[in-house]
Amino acid sequence: MRTKESLVVTDYNSKKDYAFISYCSKNEEEVFAKHVIPLQEEYGLRLYFDKNFKDHAAENWSDQMFDNITRAKICIAFVSKEYVCSYACILEVLTALVHDIPVLKIQINQPEASDDVDERIMSKATREEFKNIIEMMNADPEKFMTYKSYYTKVKRYFDKGVIPIDKLSQFSIECLGQIANTRINADDGLKHIALSIKNAVKKGNPFDETAVSKTAAGSVDKPVKKTESKPAVVPSPAAASNTDSDTTTITGSNGAQEQYKIFGQSYTGNQSDMMVTAIKAIVDKHPDMLQAIGEALVSVEIKPLTELRSISYFRAGQELKCDSTIYSIGTSFGRDAKLAQIRKAIMTVGEDPHAFEIDGLFTDSQLKKAEEAHKNTYAALKNAAAAITAAKEESTAGEEKYTIYGRKYSGNQTAMMTDAISEIIERHFDMLDDIADELTSVSVDSLSNLGSISYFRTGKEYKHGSVIYSIGASYDRSQKLAQIRKAILITGEDPRSFEINGLYDDKQFAKAMANYEEKSKNKPLKDAENTSPVTDTENDKVDLLCCFLSKYNDEAASCLGYKSVNAAMTAYSDNWGVKKSTMKNIRDTFDPFFPESGRRGWWQKMDSISARRKAIIDKFKTFGNVTEAFEYLCSKIEDLI
C-alpha cells in the first residue's frame, strides 16, 4: 500500500473532477491509512489535500483552501472530537456549504464539546475568510440563518483573532449538525464509503477508473462514470459581453449549462452567465434603482471589478455600465445563493416575478411574496417607511423615571435598559465576557457591525479603555426588564439598587436577594486599579500565579502538579475562593507582555495596566527559565502547594 506522500494530488488547475479531503492533522494516520489511500488505490478517487501544509505561510493557507475547495465536486469531512476543535476544519466545511459543494461526513469517533478554555490563534487571512463566509451567507439568509445565529455567539472571538477551544468545539458541532448531507461511520466499509461519495456528488465524477490498480480492478465494484448530454449553446448577453470593450470579466467555476428566460427572451449559459444576465436586465430596466440594488445585494458594487478582487464573492464576476456608471456583479456563489441574489434584485425593484423563468428560482411561498411586492410596489414602500417611523416612535415612547445606584434618571425604555446594563458592566468590567455570553443584548463589538442582528437595530455603543461593547435594545418592555434582571443575577448585584417600575415581582425579587446575599458572604473587595474581585491581601498571590501561568503555560502547571493550565486554575479557584473566570481574565491581562505564550490576551489593556502588575511583569522577565520563576513564586506564596 502506498504512503500519504506518494498519493496523486489533483488540484483546481488540473481541470479534472476531484474530492477535497478535510481532516484534522491529529487524525492523519487513521484517515489516510484506513480510508484515503485505499480509496485512491482501489477505487481511483482523485483527491486534493494540502500535502505541503507545513511549507505554506499562514497567510497563504486560506487561499490554497478556497481555490481548491470551491472547484471540488465534494468535500469529504473526517469528523472527530479533534476535528471540531480545529477552526481550519470548520472553515473548510462552511466554505464548501456556501459554494454549494456537497459535504459527506465520515465520523471516525464521536465529536464532543471540549471543556478546554485555552485559546486558538488565527491569522488575519483566516479571520477574513470567516468574515467573507458570513457575508456570503447574508446573500441567502433563508438557507443559512441557523449557521449565522451560531456565528453571532462566537463572532467576538473571531474578531479578536483568538477563540477558546470550548467555544470553538461547540460552534463546530452545532454547524456540522445542520448539514443535511449523508453522514456515515468510518467502520462502514470502504465499498460503502465509495458508493456514498458517488451518490453525494451532484455533477461530475471524481473517480478515475483508469488509475485503479490491476490487482484491485478484478475484485472491486468500480464506480460508474456519469455522462451528461449538453444542449446547444445560444450565448446569453452576459457570455457575449465577455468580449465587449466596456466590460471586464473574471471567470470562475462555470458549472453546467442553464436554459432560462428573462423578460420573454430565451438564453443558454452557465450559472454565472444566468446570474449576471438576470441582474443586468433588472438594472437596465430600472437604472434609477442601481444604488438601491447595490445596497440590497452583496453581489453588486458600484465600483470597477479590479477594486473588488479582495472580496471573496468577487473573485469571479463581471464589470458593466449603466449609462456612464460602472458597476460590478460578483458571481462566486453556489447556485442557490445566485438564485437568492436574483430574487432579492426582483424584490428590491418590485419587478414581476413571472418575467423570470429560471429553474428553482422561487418556492411557492417566495413566489407569493414576490407577487405581492410587485402588485403593491409603491404601497409596500410606503408601508415600510411607516413601519420605520412607528419603530422610531416606539423607541422614544413612554417616558420612564428610574433610579440606579441612587442616581435618578428619566428617559425612554431604550435609555432605561442601556443605562442599567451599562452601569452594571462598568462596575464589573472583568465580567464583560460572562455577561456577553449570557445576555443576548450584549456583544463585545461595535454597533455598526451588529445591524443584521434583530435585537441590535436599536441600542447604544460604549467604550471602556480601548474595548468597545454594545447593548442592543430592540425588545419590548418586559423583555428589556428581563435582560436587566439577568445582568443583576450574573454579577450578584443588590437588586435594591435598581428602582425601575415593574422590574421584579415578589418571587423574582426574593430570588435576586438570595443570590445577592449568597454572593456577598464571600464577596471580595475590588482592586481599585483593575477591578479584579479579590481582596487586597490576595491581589499579589493571584496576580503572581496568573503571571506565572501566562509566561510558562503548561510548564508552569506541571511545576504546580497539574496536567494543564485549565486544571491548575480550577484547583486554585476552589482553594482560594477566587472565580476561575477572574483568574483567566487576569492571566489574559498578562498575556500580551509575554508573546512567547502564543496568546494575544487583553492587548487592548496594555496601556492601562497598573503599576503593581507592571512591576510583576518586569520581575518575571528577569527569569531565565521556569524553575527560577517557580522558586520565586514559592518564596512569595505560602499556600502555593
Summary of the structure (lengths in Angstrom):
residues: 641
radius of gyration: 28.9
end to end distance: 53.0
largest distance: 86.5
contacts: 2044
relative contact order: 0.06
helix: 56%
strand: 13%
